[in-house]
Amino acid sequence: MPLRTTITERQRRLGAELRELRERSGLSLAEAGAAVGMGGPHLSHVEAGRTAVATERLVALCRTYGCSNAPYIEALTSMAESKGKGWWSQYRKTASQLMLDLAELEARATGIRTHETLLVPGLLQTESYMRALFRSALPTASSGEIDTLVRFRRARQEILDAESAVTLHAVIHEAALRIAVGGSDVMRGQLTHLIHMSGRPNVTIQVLPFEAGARAWFGNPFLILSAGVCGLETVLVEHPAEPLRLGDDESIARYEAAFAGLSQSALPEVITDAGPDHHEKRDSWGLIQHILYTH
């Protein structure tokens, strides 16, 4: 079987998990491969995500490594058996691999936590906001290219509408709500949309106000995607070159702690159906309404 020329994030992560299990067991590539009837070079390609691994061998490898966590093994098996096909498949010729990987990660996620500093999170953007943003960031892009980017992002948002909708918790810095994208009409629509989305049981939105100060400031936007199984979370951190994709226990713990701190420093979440008494103290709903009034 020829080696893959393009490795998706799911394939890379599966290989990385198997490599970590092997290294924890103290076995070499040759020793682990021999235990399940594979050569060392073949197992090396599996760990690098360059080739697939059969379900029987994957389970055998986990047993060889002393892993008995059934939900974890089942999750790895699901990753190995997945064909990686979904709505995003139709964009393989027009979208970057990073965009395709993000769509697949979101589709497999059970929960998403996101922190944004200067922009409204993509999953909560209106179409007008998207268009203004893409047009500003890509001034030479054609109308067709902009349309494709908008369709792709809107398709990503459908995970919030699905029957088994993913939960989304967003902590958005006040700066992201005040930076004008596309003018007042666009911003009024966007701010109103945030309030509307907050009414959904699977969506939590908090605003981190300016007065929270530098103590609560976390420079880079990031996403934490939960997979429903402990140990398979993924952290995506914005970076000028390309997002950093982190899956090691230390990084996950660090960003989960950072998000918890940001949430604690942020204003109480938007509650759309609360009575007047609920808004006597400052909250995210009140701040969004105030910014909305300025437009």
ABEGO torsion letter per residue (X at the ends): XBBBABBBAAAAAAAAAAAAAAAAAGBBAAAAAAAAGBBAAAAAAAAAGABBBBAAAAAAAAAAAGBABAAAAAAAAAAAABAGBBAAAAAAAABBAAAAAAAAAAAABABBBBBBAABBBAAABBAAAAAAAAAAABAABBAAAAAAAAAAAAAAAAAAABABBBBBBBBBBAAAAABBBGEAAAAAAAAAAAAAAAABAABBBBBBBAAAEAAABBABBBBBBBAGBBGABBBBBBBAABBBBBABAAAAAAAAAAAAAAAAABBBBBBAABBAAAAABBBAAAAAAAAAAAX
